Amino acid sequence: MKKYRALVDLFYPTDAKVLRALAAGENLPLRGRRMKHVAAGDEVTDIPPVSVKGLLEAGRIEEVSDGA
């Protein structure tokens, strides 16, 4: 599993049901998304895969080496 470092504070959903609904184009209110907060500098592995490319390109996250 890839690890990423947040370069800015982020909020994103991690609930599988919510992610499937959003990927299907459903418009869910923010309150129903159960958003996770990640502070700048935190390392995470649960960023929704559909968001990774855009966040990398926007400079909001960076991939972290596993040290291997």
N, C-alpha and C positions, 0 to 999 in steps of 0.2 A: 504494500500500500504506500503510495507516495505521500510525502509530508511537505507541507507548505508553511511558510512564515507570513503572517499578516503584516503588511507594511503600513496599514491604516486600520482603524477600528472597522470591523465588519459585523453585519447582522445577516444571518441566512438560516433558512429552514433545514432541519436534518431529519424530520419525520418522513419515513418512506411513503406513507399515504399522501402526504402533502406534496412531496416531490413528484409523485406519479400524476397527481391532479394538475400541477403546474406544467409538467411536460406535455400533458394532453391539451393544454391551452385553456384550462379552467381559470376563471378569475376569482381567486380566493381573497377575502379581506385579510389585511395584515394580522388582525387579532386571531384569526383562525390558523395562522401558519406556525405558531410556536417557534419563534425565531431564537436562534442562539447568538449570543454576543461574544465576539473575539476581539481582544484588545491588540493594538499594534504591538508587534514583537512576539505574540503567541505563536506556537507551532501547533498545527492541526492536521488531521488526516480525513476529516469528514466534510470538506467543502463539496457541495453538490457537483458531480462531474460535468454537468452542462455549463457550470459557471467558471470552471478553471481557466479555460482558454482566454475568455474575456478579461478575467481578473489579472492574469499574467500579462496580457497585452496592455492593460491600463496601468500596470505598475502597482497594483494593490496587494499582490502576493508575490512570493518568490519560492521556487522549489528549494527544499533543504536536502542536502546530501545526507545519506544514511551513515557516512563515515567508512563505508566498506571499500 
